[in-house]
Amino acid sequence: MVLLGTFVNGACILIGSILGMFLQHIPEKIKETVMSGIGLTVIVLGLQMGFKSDNFIMVIISIVGGAVLGEWMNLEARLNSLGNWIERRMKAKKGTSISQGFVTATLIFCIGAMAIIGALDSGIRNDHDVLITKSIIDGFTALVLSSTLGIGVLFSAFPIILYEGFIAIFSRQINTLIPTALMDSFILEMTATGGVMILAIGLNIIGVTKIRVANLLPGIMITAILVTIMYYL
């Protein structure tokens, strides 16, 4: 089954998020310290990913270009509107930000080599080991995130399923059309660009900045364009 690894990944995020919701009623002081710890670990993760780039100028151009496009499309406000709609539908508690949990978790779970490589392995070789390994990591991460950021983390399972599922279903075509060297370069630079976004999320979590991270997302598309141009030049 081509989508087995994708569904396992989504299920682990859902289960982890639900379990984390039961840990929300811990003392506020503990929650604040845990939140700071999460922010610091996310910052370290972002730094590790960012340093993987072979061409950091490309990362800078992608982030700057992505920021311009994201602000023009007003992605952050659109996502907040969606989060507010869900909150009204679910009658979420006052002060609960579904958008923050959703964006934070989605970026952490989507951006990186394991999501792409794992989905390609599932589709081409019917080998789900990478995605199942990722699922375990994501499940524990979702548990910790949802204990502080709330139910918004749970909704990140759905874009993960769509993202990895799309890659897995069309993996044979992707493998045929895109040279291996180009794909490897894209994964590397996408991971680095995404690392900058995850670093921004970590800074937001600990309250140092209020960066509109969702408005940086078009940077991933710009990375793909730049890597392709560089490869064929």
VENWOJO-V13204 format. One record per backbone hydrogen bond with DSSP energy under -0.5 kcal/mol. NH is the residue of the N-H (numbers start at 1). CO is the residue of the C=O. E is the energy in kcal/mol with one decimal. If there is no record, write none. Layout:
NH_CO_E ; NH_CO_E
This chain:
4_1_-1.4 ; 7_3_-2.7 ; 8_4_-2.4 ; 9_5_-2.2 ; 10_6_-2.4 ; 11_7_-2.6 ; 12_8_-2.5 ; 13_9_-1.8 ; 14_10_-2.2 ; 15_11_-2.9 ; 16_12_-2.7 ; 17_13_-2.5 ; 18_14_-2.4 ; 19_15_-2.5 ; 20_16_-2.2 ; 21_17_-1.5 ; 22_18_-0.8 ; 22_19_-0.9 ; 23_20_-1.5 ; 24_21_-1.2 ; 26_23_-0.6 ; 31_27_-2.3 ; 32_28_-2.5 ; 33_29_-1.9 ; 34_30_-2.7 ; 35_31_-2.6 ; 36_32_-2.0 ; 37_33_-2.3 ; 38_34_-2.6 ; 39_35_-2.5 ; 40_36_-2.3 ; 41_37_-2.2 ; 42_38_-2.5 ; 43_39_-2.0 ; 44_40_-2.1 ; 45_41_-2.4 ; 46_42_-2.6 ; 47_43_-2.4 ; 48_44_-2.5 ; 49_45_-2.3 ; 50_46_-2.7 ; 51_47_-2.1 ; 52_49_-1.4 ; 53_50_-1.2 ; 58_55_-1.0 ; 59_55_-1.0 ; 60_56_-2.3 ; 61_57_-2.5 ; 62_58_-2.3 ; 63_59_-2.6 ; 64_60_-2.7 ; 65_61_-2.9 ; 66_62_-2.5 ; 67_63_-2.3 ; 68_64_-2.1 ; 69_65_-2.4 ; 70_66_-3.1 ; 70_215_-0.6 ; 71_67_-2.4 ; 72_68_-2.1 ; 73_69_-2.7 ; 74_70_-1.0 ; 75_70_-1.7 ; 78_74_-1.9 ; 79_75_-2.7 ; 80_76_-2.5 ; 81_77_-2.2 ; 82_78_-2.1 ; 83_79_-2.7 ; 84_80_-2.7 ; 85_81_-2.1 ; 86_82_-2.4 ; 87_83_-2.5 ; 88_84_-2.2 ; 89_85_-2.3 ; 90_86_-2.7 ; 91_87_-0.8 ; 92_87_-2.3 ; 96_93_-2.1 ; 98_96_-0.7 ; 101_97_-1.5 ; 102_98_-2.5 ; 103_99_-2.9 ; 104_100_-2.3 ; 105_101_-2.2 ; 106_102_-2.5 ; 107_103_-2.3 ; 108_104_-1.9 ; 109_105_-2.6 ; 110_106_-2.5 ; 111_107_-2.0 ; 116_112_-0.9 ; 117_113_-2.9 ; 118_114_-2.3 ; 119_115_-1.7 ; 120_116_-2.4 ; 121_117_-2.5 ; 122_118_-2.1 ; 123_119_-2.2 ; 124_120_-3.0 ; 125_121_-1.7 ; 126_121_-0.6 ; 126_122_-0.6 ; 127_121_-1.9 ; 128_126_-0.6 ; 132_128_-2.5 ; 133_129_-2.3 ; 134_130_-2.5 ; 135_131_-2.3 ; 136_132_-1.8 ; 137_133_-1.8 ; 138_134_-3.2 ; 139_135_-2.4 ; 140_136_-1.8 ; 141_137_-2.2 ; 142_138_-3.0 ; 143_139_-1.8 ; 144_140_-2.0 ; 145_141_-2.8 ; 146_142_-2.8 ; 147_143_-1.2 ; 148_144_-0.6 ; 148_145_-1.3 ; 149_145_-3.9 ; 150_146_-1.0 ; 153_150_-1.5 ; 154_151_-1.0 ; 155_151_-0.9 ; 156_153_-1.3 ; 157_154_-1.7 ; 158_155_-1.1 ; 159_155_-0.7 ; 160_156_-1.4 ; 161_157_-2.1 ; 162_158_-2.2 ; 163_159_-2.8 ; 164_160_-2.8 ; 165_161_-2.1 ; 166_162_-2.1 ; 167_163_-1.7 ; 168_164_-2.6 ; 169_165_-2.6 ; 170_166_-2.2 ; 171_168_-0.9 ; 174_170_-2.6 ; 175_171_-2.9 ; 176_172_-1.6 ; 177_173_-2.7 ; 178_174_-2.5 ; 179_177_-0.6 ; 183_179_-2.4 ; 184_180_-2.7 ; 185_181_-2.0 ; 186_182_-2.4 ; 187_183_-2.6 ; 188_184_-2.1 ; 189_185_-2.5 ; 190_186_-3.0 ; 191_187_-2.2 ; 192_188_-1.8 ; 193_189_-2.6 ; 194_190_-2.8 ; 195_191_-1.8 ; 196_192_-1.4 ; 197_193_-1.3 ; 198_194_-2.5 ; 199_195_-2.5 ; 200_196_-1.9 ; 201_197_-1.9 ; 202_198_-2.4 ; 203_199_-2.1 ; 204_200_-2.1 ; 205_201_-2.6 ; 206_202_-1.8 ; 207_204_-1.1 ; 208_203_-2.0 ; 209_203_-1.1 ; 213_211_-1.8 ; 215_212_-1.2 ; 216_213_-2.3 ; 217_214_-1.1 ; 219_216_-2.3 ; 220_217_-2.1 ; 221_217_-0.5 ; 222_218_-1.9 ; 223_219_-2.2 ; 224_220_-1.9 ; 225_221_-1.9 ; 226_222_-2.8 ; 227_223_-2.8 ; 228_224_-1.9 ; 229_225_-2.3 ; 230_226_-2.7 ; 231_227_-2.2 ; 232_228_-2.0 ; 233_229_-1.4
